[in-house]
Amino acid sequence: MAGLTFSAPLPIDAVLGDVQNALRSHGTAVLVAAPGAGKTTRMPLALLDEPWREGRKIVVLEPRRIAARAAAERLASTLGSRLGDDVGLKTRLSSKTSAHVAIEVVTEGVFTRMILDDPELSGVASVLFDEFHERSLDADLGLALALDARTALRSDLKILVMSATLEASRVAKLLGDAPVIASEGRTFPIETRYLGRRAQRIDDDVVDAVRRAIERDSGSILVFLPGQGEIVRVAERLGALNLPNTIDIAPLYGALDPATQDRAISPAKAGRCKIVLATSIAETSITIEGVRVVIDSGLARVPRFEPDVGVARLETVRVSRASADQRRGRAGRTEPGICYRLWDEPETQGLVPFADPEIRVADLSSLLLDCAEWGTNDPGSLCWLDPPSEGALAAARSGLQAIGGLDAEGHITSEGRRLRSLPLPPRLARMLLRAGERGAARDAAELAAVLVERGIGGNDLDISTRLENFRRDRSRRVEDMRALSRQWARAATTNTKDGSLPPAELLALAYPERIAKNRGKRGSFLLANGRAGLIDTAHPLAAAPYLIVAELQGRAAATRIMLAAATDEAEVSAFAADRIESKADLTFDRDSRSVKARNVRRLGAVELRSESRPVRPDEDASPVLAKGIADIGVGNLPWSKAQLQLRSRVGFLRANDDAWPDLSDAALSECVERWLLPYLSGKTRVSEIDGSTLEQALSSLLPWPMRQRLDAEAPTHFEAPTGNSHALDYEGAGAPALHIRVQELFGLKEHPAIARGRLPLTLYLLSPAHRPIQITRDLPGFWAGSWAAVKADMRGQYPKHVWPDDPANAAPTTRAKPRGK
């Protein structure tokens, strides 16, 4: 295969050398190549003669069987061999390979089994992940396993990740900051003209851009607008202009009937051109013939789920850079083209690289309910291009179980099937159904209309104000919403007797976990789900004792309540009676460092009412006390000096041998329930814990054999040659310290040590007045060296004491010279 050449040039040829160099020098690389560049059928062949291959095979992963088969057949054809000779194929259903193939094309699932069976990937020189942007579970797992094998077992394994559209930098980082090589596909030159934004409404700028393109350029025009409303308005504006009669205006969006969509997509008739006004649907999923000019508004309308609102809304956002590039590319499919962008050129760099997949940003409640109806309570077991996140699924599942749509195992209930009968998010559907049972479906339907259609009824924080505005408004848009709400009400009505429910009670039917109590500070509230929310202190709702919250924005401490209804404790007690708990509550009070008892009426995290009482004898307060001690830290316990020294001695030995337990404050605070809780029975205050309690608790962590070893290796005291016993200090860094008058060490020829003589003590040698005169870990060296200077100084300061010339052979003493000497 040496000297393999290619007859027909492909765009990928220009970067083959770059990829080869990257794999030689770094071992991993990322290749971004446009469709049609030839990466799948060129790259494996270009690596055959690399010196690192050494006769081993190149494995190419494909996401599907059909893609794997096509790639393998094309590679074999290029080499002039039959499939199974030089190029092998392995899929779940077929295998044409041998031990001698140079290239083996496999599906991602096959590779996962391959690397699990042989972690070293024996006989494999490199692994190429093709079309990785599809991000299947098998692809992610296969790459993770290959990288782990490369790190631990096969440092010589080469890994190349390839894709047409890929978040290259993120993958490159995963591959150890691998080089990124890009290859352009086949496209005609496209001139990009930036027009900026001048008007407040995008419609005006789009109309001006269309007029400019008609005057300056030829060919059909494709205009990208965010949604149906803008398309309708721009179409009306263009229809009112004096445009050439050879131009047809063709709207294109999802709600159009198929015939109208076909007219937009089909080629313009001879001698005519089209202005296609389209949403993002025209980016990649369809081909519009004859387009030479693209006008990009830079906007898209995408669904965004606001978890605290429980309602999915369409939101107008700026497109991603990848989307903008896709739109621009539409102008150069068949001939050189022009792309007008309605933003300033520097803003392009401010666009996010890639748009979030809808499954990452949408409400999964309806999806989960539909999956449960289908028969699966685990959407993660289905085939997703981007699997739904566990957090999003957990939130949806919890919400649906709270309103009775799913049972504890995640199966759909009869209530869930009723929820699916209304074209509303499940929570609002539940509100309508419950209100309908009480004859108040119309109230609930109007409230749902205000919640799902942003801006209707105004922007006041008080939902009651918005409802009043909605009922008075006679605009066409509101009339349409009123008609729709009446349809919802008719579908939900099961009690023909007219009734009425206040907005707060209706909202509580939809969002029972968002009952909020004023925290005693104007505008500050705590929700039943444990979240805090703030309201502008100037708004009347800021003083309400209770709220039912319909909408929140922001996160953590910055969460703002954007829409709510006021209520009071009596109403909350009435419509949430089945969820209010009355119980005896034990808590730890940090100020008094004791366990306190209360009788509490609670709705989730919200305390409706509470009263203090004594702790009863039959109540076990010890777990609460233990948790409180963990919170304040075990350093606040009454440790004796001996216990603190014991912990320091163990800590000293643990620094060199982790077989010893960790008795530091931090470690003991983390496991209070394991070592201290068994000894807290009958106690309710920290002050009731004495030294005896702590001694028993420490003994559980340090059994007797270990204590004996501790005394041998880290004794509490040092016996001086005088016979006196001196405590050792283990609290400092390094070796334990001994503070001792130098005269007590006279006659000592070896340096004092512990740990069976392995570790010299740090000696703090003191004068007769206990002032430091020297620090040493080499007593014999001190005697033979600097002692002479110390001796001369000490004789001057303490003439009544003995200062021998040879202290190593002198008698130790604690006394001054006898009188008369």
N, C-alpha and C positions, 0 to 999 in steps of 0.2 A: 504493500500500500504506500510505500515511500514515493514521494513526488506526486501525490494525487493532485490533479488539476480539475478545474470546473469549466465546462464549456460555456454556459450561459451566466453572465454576471448578475449578481443580486446585490441589493443595497447593503446587506450584512457583510459583504466581502471587505468593505472599507475598514471594519473594526475587528476583523478576525485576529489580526496581529496584536491589537490592544488586549483582547481577552487572553490570548496565549501568554503574553507578558505578565498580565495580572495574576494568572494562575501559577506561573512559574515563581513569581516573587512573593506573592501573598498567600497563595493556596486557596483563596475564596474570591468570588467576584459576583457582581450583579450586572446583568445585561438587560437593558431596556430597548426593545426593538419593535417598531411599528408592525402592524399586520402586513404580511406580504414581503417583509424584509428578508426572510429566508433563514431565520435563526434555528428552527427545528431541524431542517434538512441540511444545513451547512455546518453548524457549530460542532456537532459530534464528529463529523468527518475531518474538520480542521484540527482536531485534537489527537488524531490517530498517530501522527508522527512525533508527538511531544516526547522528549526523553524520559519524563517521569512516568510514562505509561508502562514501560518495561514489560510489554506483552500482556498486561492485564486489561480487562474490559472496561468500557465506558458505559455506565448505566444512565438511560434517559427516562425520566418519569413523565407520563402524560395523564391528564385528568380523566380521560374516558377511553373505552375500548376502541371506539371507531377512530379516535385521534391517534392512539397508539399503533393501530394496524396501518393506518395511512402513512404515518411517519416511518415505520419500519420498512414498509414496502418501497417507499421513495428512497430511503437510504440504501437499501439493497440494490435497487435499480441503478443508482448513481455509481455504486461500486461494481456493477456488472455481474452480480452474483444472485443466487436464489436466497429467499428468506429462510433463515436457519443456518446458513453457512457462515458468512462474515457478520451478518446482522441477525440478531435473535429477537423474538417477540414473546412476552409473557403477559397474559391477562388472566382474569379469573376463570374464563371459559376455554382458553386455548393456550398452547405453548408450542412455539417453533424456535428451538434454540439448541445449543450444544455447549460443551465445555470450552470450545475453541473460538467462540464468537468474539469479535472485537468490540461490537456495539450491541447492547441489549436494551430494547425498548420495553418498558413495563408500565402498567398502571400503578397509581399511587398506593392502592391497597396492597398490591403484590409487593411493592418495595417495603412497605411496613412489615409484612411477614418475613421478607428476605432479611432485613436487618435484625429483626428479633430472633430469627433462627441462627444468624451468624453476625454477632455484633462487630466483629473485626472486618466484615465485608471482604473476606478472603478472595483474592483474584479480581478485586474491583479497584481501579485506579482513580476514577472520578465519578461523581454523581451530578447529573444535570436535572434541575427541577424546571420543567417547561410549563408555561402558562400559569405561573404561580399566583397571579392576581386572582384566580378563581377561589383560592384560599379554602380548599376543602379540609376537613379534619385530618384525612389521611396525609395530605400535603404538609400541613403544619406539624403533624406528629412525625412524619418521615424526616423533615428538615431538622426538627429538634433531636431526633435520634442520631442522624448523621453528624450533626455538630458535636454531640456528646461523644460519639465514637472517635471523631477527629481529635477531640481534646484529650481523651483518656487512653485510646488504643491505637489510633491511626493518624498520627500527625502528618503523614504524607498524603492523606486522602484529599483530593481536590473537590471543591463544591462550587457549582455555578447555578445561580438562580436567574431564570429568564422570564420575561413577560412583556406584553405590549403596553399595558397600563399598570403601573406599580408604584407604591410609595417606596421608591428606591432607597432613600436615605434611612428609613426605618429598618428595611431589610438588611441594608449594608451594615448598620450598627449591630444587628443580630448576628451577622457573620464576622464580627470582630473588626468593624470599620473597614470592610472590604471595598476595593475600588469599584466605581460605578461607570459602566461604559454604555453609551447611548448610540443607537443606529436609527437614522430616519428611514421612513418607508417611501413608497413611490407616491409623490404628489406633485402637482404643478405649482409654480411660484404663486404666492398670495401676497398682495400688498395690503398691509394693515394701516388703516387711517384712524387716528384717535380724534374724536370730536368733542369729548368732554360732556359734562352735564350743565346745561344752562337754565332750563325750565324747572319749575317745582314738580310738575307732573311729567312722568316718563313719556306719556302720549305725545306731548308737544315736541320733544326732542326726536322721537321716532319719526313723526310726520316730516319734520325738517330734513332728517337724514334720508328719507325715501325720496323727497323732492330733489335733493342734491344728487343722489345716485341716478335718478332718471335723467337728469340733465347731463351728467358727466360720463356715465358708464352704460354699457350695453348688456343684454342678457336678463334672465329672470332674477328676481330678488327674493331672498329668504330672510324674513324678519323674525327674530326671537324676542318674544314678550313673556312676561311672567305668568299671565293667566287669561282666562276667558274674558273677564271684564275689560282688560286693556285691549284685547284683540277686537272686541265688538266696537269699542270707542274709536280705535285707530281706523278700523274699516269704514266707519261712518264718516270720519274726518276725510279720509282719502276719497271716498265716494263723492264728497261735496266739492272736491278740487276739479279743476279743468285738466284732467290727465288725458294723454293720448288715447284714442279709442281702441288702440291695439293692446292695451294693458288690461289684464283681468286681475281682480282682487280675490284671493282665495284664503279664507280663514281655515285654520287647522288646529283643533284641540279635541280632547277626549270625548266631550259631550256631543259632538256633531254626529249626524247619522252617517253610515258607511258611504253612501253615495256622494255626499259632500266632501268627505275625506278623500275619496278616490279622485275627485276633480282637482283637489289641491295637490295630490301626489303625482298624477299623470302628467306627461310632457305637455308643454304648451302647443297649441295648434300652430301650423306653419304661418309664419308672418306675425305671430303674436308672442307676448311674454307675460309672465305672471308675477304678481307680488303675493307671496305666500306669508301669511301672518300666523306664526306657529308658537306653541309653547315648547318646553324642553323635549317633547315627544319627537321632534325632528332632529335631535342631536345625533342619535345613532341607530334608533330602531327602524327607521324607514329611510328610503332613498328618494329624493325629489329630483327628477330629471331636469336638466337645463339650467340649474342654478349657477350663476357666475358671481353674484354679489350677495354677501351676507351682512345684515345689519343686526348687531348684537346689543340688546339693551343692558346686558350684564346682570340681569335679574332672573330669578326663578321663584316659583311658588312651591313650597314644600310643606308636608305635614310635620308639625311639631307637637309633641305631647308634653303638656305641662302637668306633671304628676300630682301637684297639689290642687290643681283645678279639676282633674279627672276628665278633661275634655280635650280632644285633638282638634287643633285649628290649622288652617293653611296660613303659612307665614311667608312673606316676601323677603328673600335673602339675596345677597350677592352670590353669583355663581363661583364655583371653584376654578382654579387655573386649568385643571384637567378638562372641565366642562367648556371653558372658554376656548381652549385649543380644539376641542371636538367641533364646536360651532364654527370656528374659523376655517377648519379643514373642509367644511362643506363647500367652500368657494373654489376649491382647487381640485375637484375630483376629475374633471374631464378636460379642463383648459385653465390657463392662468386666470386668477380671480382677484377680487377685492373684498376686504372685510372692514366694515366701519364698526368701531367700538365706541359706545356712548359713555366713555369714561376717559380720564387722562392716563397717558402711558405709565407714569410712575405707580399708579394705583394697581396695576397688574401684579406687581410684586406683593401687594398687600392681600391678595386673594388667598384663601386657604388652598393648599395643594389639591386636596381631594374632598368631595362632598361626603358627608356621612351617609352610609346606607340607610334606607328608610327603616329597616328593622332595628337600627340602633337608636333612632330618635322618635319612633312612633309609639303610641299606646298599644300595649300587647293584650289588653283585656279582651277586646273583641276577638282577636286572633286566638287567644287561649280558649275562649268560650267555643269558637268554631272548631278548634282542634278537639275539644272535649266532646262536642257533638259528633265529630267524625269517629271518635273512639280512642284517641290517644290523650293521655293526661301529661305527656312529656314531649313538648314540641322539639326539644333538643334531639330527640331520636329521629326526627324527620330530616330530609335533605335540604339544607339551607346554603345559599351562596355565602351568606354571612350569618352564622348561627346566632340566634337571639341570646343576649347575655343572661346569665343566671339571675343577676340582680333585677333586671327588668321583668323576667318571668316570675320571680318570687314576689315582686310587688303586685303584679297583675293577679297572681294566684291568691295572694292574701286578700286583695280587695274583693275578688269574686266570691271567696269563701265568706267574707264578712257580710255580703249582701245575699248569700244563699244561692248563688249561681253555680258553685261547685261544692262538692262534698269534701270531707277531710282527705280523701285519696285523690282529689283532683278530677273526679268524674262529674259530668254535667247532671244537674238536678232538673226536676220538672219546672222549678222556678227559673233555672237558667234557660230553658227552652222558651219560657214566656218572655224573658228579657230579650232574647234574639228576635222576637216577633216585632219589636219596635225599632225603627231606624235611628236609634240614638245610642250614645255610649251606655254601657250597662248600668252605671250608677244613675244616670238620669232616667233611663228606662224603668229602673226600680222605683224611682220617685213617682213617676207617672202611674205605674201599676198600683202602688200603695195608695196614692191619692185617689185613683179611680175607684178603689174599693170603698172609699169614704165619700164618694160623690164630688170630689174636688179635682177631677182630672183637668178641668180647664185652667184652674190656678197653676197647677203643676206644669201644664203644657206651655203656658205663657212664660213661666219662670225658665223653663228649658230653652225657649226661644231666645231669651235675653242672654242666657249663658253660652249658647253655641254660636250665636251670631255677634261677633265683636262689634261694639259701637252702637248697637241698638239700645235705645233708652238712655243714651248719654254715657258719661264716664264717672258718675258719682260713686263713692265707695259704698254707699248704702243701696242694697239691692231693692229695697222698697221704693226708693226714689226712681230708680231705673224702670221698675215695673209701671209706676204711674206715668212716666214719660212715654213708655211703650204703648200704653193703652190710649194715650191722647194723640199720638203721632198718626198723621194721615198720609204720609209719604208712600210712594209706590213700593219701596223696599219693605217698609214695615207692614204694609197691607199684605204683601206676599207672605211675610213671616207669620202674620196673624192667621192667614188662611191655612198655612202649614201646621201651625200649632193646634188649630181646630181639628185637623185630621188626626194628629197625635192623640188629642183628648178623646175623640170618638173611639179610637182603637183601644184605649186604655180603660174606658168606662165600663165598670161592671155593676155599679150602684147608680140607678137612675135618679135617685133622690139627690136634689141639689145640696151641695155642702160647700164649705170654704175652709181653707187652712192658711195660716199666716206664713209669710216667706221663711221665717226661721224654722218652723216645723217642717216645711217642705224640704229645705236644704238639709236638715238633719236626716231626712229619709235617704238622701243621696250621699251625704258625707257625715256619717255618724261619728267618725273619729276626729272631726274638726269642730266639735263643740269647744269653745275657748273661754277661759275665765280671766277676768282682769286681775293682774298681779299686784294691784294696789298702787301702781304707778301709771299715771294717765298715758294711754296709748300702748301699753305693754301687756301682752296676753300670752297665756300658756294653753296650747291645744291639748285635747285628750290624747292625741298620738304622741305627745311628748315634745312637740316642736314649739318653738317660741315665735311670736309674730308681733310686728309693730305697726301702729297706725299713726298718721300725722296727728300730733297732739291738738292741732287746731280743729280737727273734724269732730262733730258731735258724737260719733261712734266711739271716740277715744275714751269717753267716760262711761260707756255701757258696762254693766257688771258682767254680762256674758255676751258672746257672739257665736253665730254659726258662720264659719268662714267658707266662702265659695271659691276664692282665688287667692293664691300666694305667689310672690315672685322673690327671687334671690335665694340665698342659702345661709344656713347657720344663723349667726347673730344679726345678719343683715336682711333677714326675711321680712318682706313687707306684705301686709294684708291689703289686697287690692279690691276686694269685694266681699261684703258680709251683711248679715242681718242681725239686729240687736234682739236680745231676749233677756230673761232673768232666771234666777235659780228655781222658782216655782214652776216655770214652763219647762225648764230642762228636766226637772224631777218628774214631770208628767210625761213628756214624750220620749224620755230615755230611761224610764223606770226599770225596764227589763235588763239594763246593762249597768245599773248603779250597784256597787258592792258596798256593803257595810261590814267592816271587820276590825278586829283588834290589830293594832299596828305597833311594832317595836322598831325604834330607830336609835341611832347613836348620835348623841349631841356632842359636837366637838368642843364647845365652850366648857361644859361641865365634865366632859370626858366620861359620860355615863350613858346607860341605856334608858330611853324614855318610852313610856307607853301612852297610846292614844286610841280612842275609838274614832274611826274615820269612815265617812261616806265618800266614795271615790268613783269617778267616771274616767277610767283609763288613768292618764297622768294627772288629771285635774282633781284636786281635793275640793269637794263641794262644801264639806263641813267637818270639823274635828274638835274633840275635847280631850284634855289631858286626864290621866288617871295613874294610880300607882301600878308598878309591875306586879302581877299576881305571882304567888308562889309556884303555881303550876305552869307558868310560862318559862320556857328555856331561853334565857336572854344571852347565853354564852356565844352562839354563832354571830349575833349582832354585835356583841362586844368584841369578838375576834376580828370581825370585818372593820370595826371602828379603829381598833389598834393598828390594823394593816394600813388604814387610811392616814392616821397621824404619824405612823412610823414606830417601830419597836424601840427606837432610841429614847422614846419618852417613858419607857418602863423603868421601874426602880432597881436597876442593876446594881449589885454590890461591886466593890472594888475587885474582889476575888473573881467574880463572874466575868467582869470585863477583862481581867487579865487572862482568864481561861479562854475566852473567845479570841483574844489577841494571839495567844499561844497557838491555838488551832489554826488561825489565819496565817501565822508565820509558817507552819508546816505545810499548809495547803498550797502555799506559793510554789512549793517544789514537788508536791505530791497531791494530785486532785482526788486521791482516795479519802482524804480528810473532808468532813462536811464543811459547807460554806456557812459560817456563823456571823457574816456581816449583817449590818442593819438592813441593807437592801434585800439580801437573800431571805432573812428571817421574816421581813415584812411581807414578802411574796407568798410565803407558805405558813402564815400564822395558823390557819385552820388545821394544818397537819401536826404541828409540834406543840402549840399552846392551847388550842381549843379543848383538848381532853382534860385540861387542868383548870378550866374556868367555870366549872359547874357551880351554880348558886351565886355567881358573882354578876354584878350589874355595873360596877364602876372600875375604872383603871386603878383608883386608889386602893381597891381591895386586893390587888395583886401584890404579894410580898415576895421577899427573897426566897422563901421556901418554895413557893409556887414556881418561880423561875428556875430554881435549882432542879426541881423534878422535871420540868419541861426540857431543860438542857440535857439532863441525863438520858432522855429518850433519843436524843440526837447523837449522844456520845456514850456508847455502852462501855461496860467496865473494862474489857480487854483493851479497848482503844484508849481509855483513860490511863491505864498502866503504861501503855506505849508513849502516851503524851508526857507522863511524868519522867520517863526515861530520856526522851528525845528533846523535850522542851520544859525543863524543870522550872519551878516557880522561883527558886532561890539559888544563889551561889554561896558555898561555904568557903570563907576566906581562910588563909593559913592561920589566922588568929583564932579560928573556931567560930567566929561570928557569921550569921546567915544574912545575906543581902538579897532583896527582891530584884528580879530581872525585869527589864522594861521591854515589852514586845510590841509596843504601839507604833514606834517609828518605822521608817522605811529601812530595809536592809537587815543586818544582823541585830539580834537583841542587844540591849545596852545594859552595862553594869556600872552604876555610879558608886565609887568606893574611894576612901582615903588611901593614898598611895602607900602609906606606911603599913597597911594591913596586908600588902602583897609582897613585902620584903621576904626574901628567901624563896620566892617562886621563880623557877627557872624555865617553865613552859607557859605559854599563853593560855589562859582559861578558855575552854570551848564547851559547846553542847552538842546535841545530836550525835552522841556516842563519840565525841571528839572530832567530828567532821567540820564543825562550824565555829570559828573563833568568835568570841564575844567582842563587842565594841566597848572598850574600857574608857570611861570618863574618870580620869584620875583626879582626885581632889586633894586640896591642902588640908591641914588640921582644922581650918575654919570652914571646910566643905566648899571652898571655892575651886573652880576648875583650873587645873594647871596643864593638862595634856589629854589628848584623845588619841588612842592607838589601838591597832589590832595586831601589834607585834611587841609584846612586853619584853622579851629578851633583847630585841633590837633597841628598844627604848633604854633599857638598863645600860647597854653597851654604847649607846650614842648620846642622845640629848640629855640623859640624866645628869651629866656633869654640870650643864648650865642650869638646869632646874634646881639641882642640889644647892648650888651657890646662891641662887635667889631665895630659896626656901630657908637656908641658914640665916640669912639676913632678916627675913620676916618672922621666923619662928625659931629663935635661938634655943628655946627650952626643949626642942624636939630633936630626935636622933635623925641624922642625915648621913648615912654611911657612904663610903666611897664605892663599896661593892654591894649594892642592895640585893643582888641575886643570892648572896651568901650570908645576908644579915638576918637577924631574928625579926619576925613580924611583931608589930606592937600597935596598941591603941592608945598608949600613954606617952606623956612627956618624959624627959630624963629625970631620974630621982634627984631630990634636993641635994645640993652640994656637988653635983657632977656637971 
